[in-house]
Structures are given as structure tokens and as C-alpha cells.
Amino acid sequence: MGAGIALDDDGHGDCLDRRPCLRYFLLATFLATLLLSLMAYGQWNSMFRDHDLDAFSVRLAGYEGIDLGRPAATVSPEFRVTLGTANGACVDRAAVTVLYSGVALGWARAEPRDCAAGRLERDVEVVARGQGVGLSDRLRARMASEWRRSSIGRAGARRRREDLRRGHLPGARYLPHP
């Protein structure tokens, strides 16, 4: 007499042979893993991925210490820059560098922001200063040429500020700092 699989009335083996139970266990484990993976992805997406798309606005409020029409060989400019976030991201600190054609003309660190609820949209005013920045003859000639090509006076300065905000000035670019 050999031991055989006990069959129920419906012709299926019971859980004592462990094969049907193993199939259901594996199916339940797979579904639970899939559900947990989807939940973890949603959490990761809301915590990290959305912040890769943070948008910042930069507005040049004014500048001093540099004559764009006839820049000196050595300048100590001061740029008043307004930083803002377009999507409400909270930035606890920021480094600002004002570049012209790859040359850092001014730099500053923004103070930590107050990230309390309701204060995320506040703009940050930063004064980026450069001390004794040397400009090559070629760079000075380019700067003067670009200034002469633009409208001189208030209209030209306003246009250049708008171009800088939109990133249309040649040689002007945004560099994120860690």
C-alpha cells in the first residue's frame, strides 16, 4: 500500500500536498510586492523627482561699479539680483555667480530661507560683488561692442535685464551650485 495524495470530493488535492498552497502563496507574494513597489515609486516620485524640476526666476535689479560702454581693465562690480522660485520649492541656501562670457564678475551666498508654511514664495535679494576682477582686452572690447549695439540709456538697460532674465544675453548663463 503506497501513500497517495488524498483527493477532496471535487478531485483536487488538499493543502497537505503543499503544491496548490505554494501556488497561491507565490501569487499573493507577487501581488503584494507589486503593490508595495508602486507605493514606493509614488513616494519617491513625490519626494525627489518633482524637485528636479524646480524652476527659479532671476532678475537683475541693478548694477554698479562697471561702465559697460567702456569697461576698465580691473573692475569691482556690484550686482543686485532677485531670486525667486516659480513652483514654491524651498531653498535653504543658494550660491549666486554673475558670469559674463565665462568670467565671474560677482558672487554671493544667499542667506538660508525661512521655509515655514506660507513663506515659500518670498523672493530673496542678493548682492553679488566682485573685487578686482581682471578683464582681458578682448572681453572688454566685446562688452563695449554689445553695449553699443543695444539701445543706450534706460530702454537699453531694461531690454538687457529682460534678456538676462530670459537667458538671451550672449555669454550669460545660469550655473547651479551644489
C-alpha positions as CSV (number, residue, x, y, z in Angstrom):
1,M,0.0,0.0,0.0
2,G,1.5,3.2,-1.1
3,A,0.8,6.5,0.3
4,G,-1.1,8.6,-2.2
5,I,-2.4,12.1,-2.4
6,A,-5.7,12.5,-0.7
7,L,-8.3,14.0,-3.0
8,D,-11.2,16.0,-1.9
9,D,-14.7,15.4,-3.2
10,D,-14.0,17.9,-6.1
11,G,-11.0,16.0,-7.3
12,H,-8.4,18.5,-6.0
13,G,-5.7,17.7,-3.5
14,D,-5.8,19.5,-0.2
15,C,-3.1,21.8,1.3
16,L,-1.3,18.9,2.8
17,D,0.5,18.2,-0.5
18,R,1.6,21.9,-0.5
19,R,1.6,22.4,-4.3
20,P,-1.7,24.3,-4.6
21,C,-0.9,26.3,-1.4
22,L,2.5,27.2,-2.8
23,R,0.9,28.5,-6.0
24,Y,-1.5,30.8,-4.1
25,F,1.3,31.9,-1.7
26,L,3.6,32.9,-4.7
27,L,0.7,34.7,-6.4
28,A,-0.1,36.6,-3.2
29,T,3.6,37.4,-2.6
30,F,3.9,38.7,-6.2
31,L,0.8,40.9,-5.9
32,A,2.0,42.3,-2.5
33,T,5.4,43.1,-3.9
34,L,3.9,44.8,-7.0
35,L,1.6,46.9,-4.7
36,L,4.5,47.9,-2.4
37,S,6.7,48.7,-5.4
38,L,4.0,51.0,-6.8
39,M,3.6,52.7,-3.5
40,A,7.3,53.2,-3.0
41,Y,7.7,54.6,-6.5
42,G,4.9,57.1,-5.8
43,Q,6.6,58.2,-2.6
44,W,10.0,58.5,-4.3
45,N,8.4,60.5,-7.2
46,S,6.8,63.0,-4.8
47,M,9.9,63.4,-2.7
48,F,12.8,63.5,-5.2
49,R,11.7,63.7,-8.8
50,D,9.4,66.7,-8.5
51,H,12.3,68.7,-7.1
52,D,14.4,68.1,-10.1
53,L,12.0,70.3,-11.9
54,D,12.3,73.3,-9.6
55,A,12.1,76.5,-11.5
56,F,13.9,79.6,-10.4
57,S,13.5,83.2,-11.7
58,V,16.4,85.5,-11.7
59,R,16.0,89.3,-12.1
60,L,18.9,91.8,-12.3
61,A,17.6,94.7,-10.2
62,G,20.7,96.9,-10.9
63,Y,24.4,97.1,-11.0
64,E,27.2,99.5,-10.1
65,G,31.0,99.7,-10.5
66,I,31.2,98.8,-14.1
67,D,30.8,101.0,-17.2
68,L,29.5,98.7,-19.8
69,G,30.3,101.2,-22.6
70,R,34.0,101.4,-21.6
71,P,34.9,98.8,-19.1
72,A,38.2,99.2,-17.2
73,A,40.9,96.5,-17.1
74,T,40.0,95.8,-13.5
75,V,36.5,96.2,-12.2
76,S,34.8,95.8,-8.8
77,P,31.2,95.5,-9.8
78,E,28.1,95.0,-7.6
79,F,25.0,93.3,-8.9
80,R,21.7,93.4,-7.1
81,V,19.9,90.1,-8.1
82,T,16.5,89.0,-7.1
83,L,16.0,85.2,-6.8
84,G,12.6,83.6,-6.7
85,T,11.1,80.1,-7.1
86,A,8.4,79.7,-9.6
87,N,6.9,76.5,-8.2
88,G,7.2,77.1,-4.4
89,A,10.2,75.0,-3.7
90,C,12.0,75.9,-0.5
91,V,15.7,76.5,-0.9
92,D,17.6,76.7,2.3
93,R,20.7,78.2,0.8
94,A,22.0,79.3,-2.6
95,A,25.2,80.5,-4.2
96,V,25.0,83.1,-6.9
97,T,27.6,83.8,-9.5
98,V,27.2,86.5,-12.1
99,L,29.1,85.4,-15.3
100,Y,29.8,87.3,-18.5
101,S,31.3,85.1,-21.2
102,G,32.6,82.6,-18.7
103,V,34.2,85.2,-16.4
104,A,32.8,85.5,-12.9
105,L,32.1,89.2,-12.3
106,G,30.4,88.9,-8.9
107,W,29.5,86.2,-6.4
108,A,27.5,85.9,-3.2
109,R,25.8,83.4,-0.9
110,A,22.1,83.8,-0.1
111,E,21.1,83.5,3.5
112,P,19.1,80.5,4.5
113,R,15.4,81.0,3.7
114,D,12.6,80.7,6.1
115,C,10.8,77.5,4.9
116,A,7.8,77.8,7.2
117,A,4.5,77.2,5.6
118,G,3.2,80.2,3.6
119,R,6.6,81.8,3.2
120,L,7.9,79.7,0.3
121,E,7.1,82.3,-2.4
122,R,9.2,85.0,-0.9
123,D,11.9,86.4,-3.2
124,V,15.4,86.6,-2.0
125,E,17.5,89.7,-2.6
126,V,21.3,89.1,-3.1
127,V,24.1,91.5,-3.7
128,A,26.8,89.8,-5.8
129,R,30.1,91.6,-5.6
130,G,33.4,91.2,-7.4
131,Q,36.6,92.6,-6.1
132,G,39.4,93.5,-8.5
133,V,38.1,91.3,-11.4
134,G,40.5,91.5,-14.3
135,L,39.0,91.7,-17.8
136,S,41.1,90.9,-20.9
137,D,41.2,93.3,-23.7
138,R,39.2,91.0,-25.9
139,L,36.5,90.7,-23.2
140,R,36.4,94.4,-22.6
141,A,36.0,95.1,-26.4
142,R,33.2,92.5,-26.6
143,M,31.4,94.0,-23.7
144,A,31.7,97.6,-25.1
145,S,30.6,96.4,-28.6
146,E,27.5,94.6,-27.2
147,W,26.6,97.7,-25.1
148,R,26.9,100.0,-28.2
149,R,24.7,97.6,-30.3
150,S,21.9,97.8,-27.8
151,S,19.9,100.9,-27.2
152,I,21.8,103.2,-24.9
153,G,20.0,104.5,-21.8
154,R,17.1,103.3,-19.8
155,A,15.4,101.4,-22.6
156,G,18.6,99.5,-23.4
157,A,19.2,98.6,-19.8
158,R,15.6,97.5,-19.4
159,R,15.9,95.3,-22.6
160,R,19.2,93.8,-21.3
161,R,17.6,93.0,-17.9
162,E,14.7,91.3,-19.7
163,D,17.2,89.4,-22.0
164,L,19.2,88.3,-18.9
165,R,16.0,87.1,-17.2
166,R,15.1,85.0,-20.3
167,G,18.7,83.9,-20.8
168,H,19.1,85.6,-24.2
169,L,22.3,87.5,-23.5
170,P,25.3,86.0,-25.2
171,G,27.7,84.6,-22.6
172,A,25.2,84.9,-19.8
173,R,24.1,81.6,-18.2
174,Y,22.8,80.0,-15.1
175,L,25.1,77.7,-13.2
176,P,23.6,75.7,-10.3
177,H,25.8,75.3,-7.3
178,P,25.7,72.2,-5.0
